[in-house]
Amino acid sequence: MLDLATIKNDAEVAAIMDMTAHTIEALGYTEHTRRHSGIVSRWAGMVLRTLGRDETQVNLAEIAGYLHDIGNCINRQDHAMSGAVMAYRILTRLGMSYHDAAQVMAAIGNHDEQFGLPVSDVCAALILADKADVHKSRVRNPIDNVLNANIHDRVNLAAERSTLETDKDSMTVTLNIHIDTQICSVMDYFEIYFGRMQLCRRAAEYLGCKFSLIINGTSLV
């Protein structure tokens, strides 16, 4: 079974990850470096492991999480689709079976809220992990005045921490966020993340779970 360490150490993957980070920074978007990829990889695997899925599915979720944004090295638009095709070619070159590589391809191709929907356990876990990573360290634009920042940067700047928790007993996946409401209101969060939260709810339901959103200790979903 192809493991995540082999993928991380591959020269082609490393070059693409570097270009992805450079391209996203040049476009002024929030951070999409190995930090984000590593967190999404870990959380996606954690969701399926906690729910008792087999280690093959956990491994595929971790790999999909690590590679899910590589399409950004080409263009932000349609990055899910381009990244899915790139990932399939890389994984089959490294020896992954066509069947497993196709699962990763489908998960990556459906992780973005504009067109994506959960189509497998691997995809559902990837969606939940990706949308959960909201944090002030992801802001890359220089911010002289927080209140004048664009709303995406302001929401991330306000996020002191976010965690994704899965409870098998209650079959609940919970996104728990703490935000500084002097920087960003809860309504600001929903203004840009409503579509993402809808997708998270669908992803949790695909896994047979409920989705819960807690902001500053208050349950909102």
C-alpha positions as CSV (number, residue, x, y, z in Angstrom):
1,M,0.0,0.0,0.0
2,L,1.4,3.4,-1.0
3,D,2.0,5.4,2.1
4,L,1.8,9.2,2.7
5,A,5.5,9.4,3.6
6,T,6.5,8.2,0.1
7,I,4.2,10.8,-1.5
8,K,5.7,13.6,0.7
9,N,9.2,12.6,-0.3
10,D,8.5,12.5,-4.0
11,A,10.4,15.2,-5.9
12,E,7.5,15.9,-8.3
13,V,5.0,16.3,-5.5
14,A,7.5,18.6,-3.6
15,A,7.9,20.8,-6.7
16,I,4.2,21.1,-7.2
17,M,3.5,21.8,-3.6
18,D,6.1,24.6,-3.7
19,M,4.5,26.1,-6.8
20,T,1.1,25.8,-5.3
21,A,2.1,27.8,-2.3
22,H,3.8,30.5,-4.5
23,T,0.8,30.8,-6.8
24,I,-1.7,31.2,-4.0
25,E,0.4,33.8,-2.3
26,A,0.9,35.7,-5.5
27,L,-2.9,35.7,-6.0
28,G,-3.5,37.0,-2.4
29,Y,-5.4,34.1,-1.1
30,T,-5.1,32.5,2.3
31,E,-2.3,30.1,3.0
32,H,-2.3,26.8,1.1
33,T,1.1,25.4,2.0
34,R,2.2,22.1,3.5
35,R,0.8,23.4,6.8
36,H,-2.8,23.4,5.5
37,S,-2.2,20.1,3.6
38,G,-0.8,18.4,6.6
39,I,-3.7,19.5,8.9
40,V,-6.3,18.4,6.3
41,S,-4.5,15.1,5.8
42,R,-4.4,14.4,9.5
43,W,-8.0,15.4,10.2
44,A,-9.4,13.5,7.2
45,G,-7.7,10.3,8.4
46,M,-8.9,10.9,12.0
47,V,-12.5,11.2,10.9
48,L,-12.5,7.8,9.2
49,R,-10.4,6.1,11.8
50,T,-12.7,7.3,14.7
51,L,-15.7,6.0,12.8
52,G,-14.1,2.6,12.4
53,R,-13.3,2.6,8.7
54,D,-10.5,0.3,7.6
55,E,-6.9,1.4,7.3
56,T,-7.0,1.4,3.5
57,Q,-9.7,4.1,3.6
58,V,-7.9,6.0,6.3
59,N,-4.8,6.0,4.2
60,L,-6.6,7.2,1.1
61,A,-8.2,10.0,3.1
62,E,-4.8,11.1,4.4
63,I,-3.3,11.1,0.9
64,A,-6.3,12.9,-0.6
65,G,-6.0,15.5,2.2
66,Y,-2.3,16.1,1.5
67,L,-2.8,16.5,-2.3
68,H,-6.2,18.1,-2.4
69,D,-5.1,21.6,-3.4
70,I,-2.3,20.9,-5.9
71,G,-4.5,22.1,-8.7
72,N,-3.9,25.6,-7.4
73,C,-0.5,25.5,-9.0
74,I,-2.3,25.8,-12.4
75,N,-5.1,28.2,-11.5
76,R,-7.4,28.8,-8.6
77,Q,-10.4,28.4,-10.9
78,D,-11.4,24.7,-11.2
79,H,-8.5,23.7,-9.0
80,A,-10.4,20.7,-7.7
81,M,-10.8,19.2,-11.1
82,S,-7.2,19.9,-12.3
83,G,-5.8,18.7,-9.0
84,A,-7.8,15.5,-9.2
85,V,-6.3,14.6,-12.6
86,M,-2.8,15.5,-11.5
87,A,-3.1,13.4,-8.3
88,Y,-4.3,10.4,-10.3
89,R,-1.3,10.5,-12.6
90,I,1.2,11.0,-9.7
91,L,-0.3,8.2,-7.6
92,T,-0.4,5.6,-10.4
93,R,3.2,6.5,-11.3
94,L,4.1,5.8,-7.7
95,G,2.5,2.4,-7.9
96,M,-1.0,2.9,-6.4
97,S,-3.7,0.7,-7.8
98,Y,-6.0,2.3,-10.4
99,H,-8.9,1.6,-8.1
100,D,-7.4,3.4,-5.1
101,A,-6.1,6.2,-7.2
102,A,-9.5,6.7,-8.7
103,Q,-11.0,7.0,-5.2
104,V,-8.5,9.8,-4.4
105,M,-9.2,11.5,-7.7
106,A,-13.0,11.5,-7.1
107,A,-12.5,12.9,-3.5
108,I,-10.2,15.7,-4.7
109,G,-12.5,16.5,-7.6
110,N,-15.5,17.0,-5.3
111,H,-13.9,18.8,-2.3
112,D,-14.7,22.3,-3.4
113,E,-18.1,23.9,-2.4
114,Q,-18.8,25.4,-5.7
115,F,-19.4,22.1,-7.5
116,G,-18.5,19.4,-5.1
117,L,-20.6,16.9,-3.2
118,P,-19.6,13.9,-1.0
119,V,-19.3,10.9,-3.3
120,S,-17.5,8.5,-1.0
121,D,-16.3,8.1,2.6
122,V,-12.9,9.4,1.6
123,C,-14.4,12.5,-0.1
124,A,-16.7,13.2,2.9
125,A,-13.8,13.1,5.3
126,L,-11.7,15.4,3.0
127,I,-14.5,17.9,2.8
128,L,-14.9,18.1,6.6
129,A,-11.2,18.4,7.2
130,D,-10.6,21.0,4.5
131,K,-13.4,23.3,5.6
132,A,-12.5,23.1,9.3
133,D,-9.1,24.7,8.9
134,V,-9.8,28.3,9.7
135,H,-7.0,30.2,11.5
136,K,-5.3,33.6,11.7
137,S,-2.0,32.1,10.6
138,R,-3.4,31.5,7.1
139,V,-3.7,35.2,6.3
140,R,-0.9,36.2,3.9
141,N,-1.9,39.7,2.8
142,P,-0.2,42.6,4.7
143,I,-2.9,43.9,7.1
144,D,-2.4,47.5,8.3
145,N,-5.9,47.9,9.6
146,V,-7.9,44.7,10.4
147,L,-11.2,46.3,9.9
148,N,-10.3,47.3,6.4
149,A,-9.2,43.8,5.4
150,N,-11.3,41.8,3.0
151,I,-13.9,39.6,4.7
152,H,-12.0,36.3,4.0
153,D,-8.9,37.7,5.6
154,R,-10.9,39.2,8.5
155,V,-12.6,35.9,9.3
156,N,-9.4,34.0,9.3
157,L,-7.6,36.7,11.3
158,A,-10.4,36.4,13.9
159,A,-10.0,32.7,14.3
160,E,-7.9,31.9,17.3
161,R,-8.3,28.2,17.0
162,S,-10.4,25.6,15.2
163,T,-10.7,21.9,15.9
164,L,-12.6,19.0,14.2
165,E,-13.9,16.4,16.6
166,T,-15.6,13.1,15.7
167,D,-17.6,11.1,18.3
168,K,-18.5,7.6,17.3
169,D,-21.0,7.1,20.2
170,S,-23.2,10.0,19.2
171,M,-22.2,9.8,15.5
172,T,-21.5,13.5,15.5
173,V,-18.7,15.5,13.7
174,T,-18.2,18.8,15.4
175,L,-16.3,21.9,14.1
176,N,-15.4,24.0,17.1
177,I,-14.1,27.5,16.5
178,H,-13.1,30.3,18.7
179,I,-13.2,33.8,17.1
180,D,-12.3,37.3,18.3
181,T,-15.6,39.1,17.8
182,Q,-13.9,42.5,17.8
183,I,-12.3,41.5,14.5
184,C,-15.2,39.5,12.9
185,S,-18.8,38.9,13.9
186,V,-20.4,35.5,13.8
187,M,-22.6,36.9,10.9
188,D,-19.4,37.7,9.0
189,Y,-18.4,34.1,9.4
190,F,-21.7,32.8,8.0
191,E,-21.6,35.3,5.1
192,I,-18.7,33.6,3.5
193,Y,-18.8,30.1,5.0
194,F,-22.5,29.3,4.7
195,G,-22.0,27.2,1.5
196,R,-19.1,25.4,3.1
197,M,-21.1,24.6,6.2
198,Q,-23.9,23.2,4.0
199,L,-21.3,21.0,2.3
200,C,-20.0,19.9,5.7
201,R,-23.5,18.9,6.8
202,R,-23.9,16.8,3.6
203,A,-20.5,15.2,4.2
204,A,-21.3,14.3,7.8
205,E,-24.7,12.8,6.7
206,Y,-22.9,10.8,4.0
207,L,-20.9,9.2,6.8
208,G,-24.0,8.6,8.8
209,C,-23.3,11.4,11.2
210,K,-24.7,14.7,12.3
211,F,-22.8,17.9,11.8
212,S,-22.4,20.4,14.6
213,L,-20.9,23.9,14.4
214,I,-19.9,25.5,17.7
215,I,-18.6,29.1,17.7
216,N,-17.3,30.6,21.0
217,G,-19.1,27.8,23.0
218,T,-22.5,28.3,21.3
219,S,-23.9,25.6,19.1
220,L,-25.2,27.2,15.9
221,V,-25.9,24.1,13.8
